[in-house]
Amino acid sequence: MRKQIHKRLPKDFVEDVIRTFREEKINREQACELLGLSEAQFYRWKEKYSAFN
């Protein structure tokens, strides 16, 4: 079983990937691959980080 995202990736990295996606510098597939997430998981994390930023 994979570790949870907050345990396997630095918070700054996750924030940078989400910010880069929102700036349309990478697409969803690239963001998911970088974070090791499914599309559904990625959008949940995107919403979570968007609420704080």
RAMO-V845830 format. One record per residue. RES is the residue in one letter. PSI is psi in whole degrees, -180 to 180 (999 if undefined). Layout:
<<RES PSI> <RES PSI>>
//
This chain:
<<M 137> <R 150> <K 156> <Q 150> <I -40> <H -13> <K -19> <R -16> <L 141> <P 143> <K -42> <D -38> <F -46> <V -46> <E -41> <D -42> <V -45> <I -42> <R -43> <T -38> <F -46> <R -30> <E 2> <E 33> <K -21> <I 158> <N 177> <R -43> <E -42> <Q -43> <A -45> <C -42> <E -44> <L -38> <L -12> <G 38> <L 155> <S 169> <E -46> <A -45> <Q -41> <F -47> <Y -32> <R -45> <W -38> <K -45> <E -40> <K -47> <Y -33> <S -32> <A -28> <F -14> <N 999>>
//
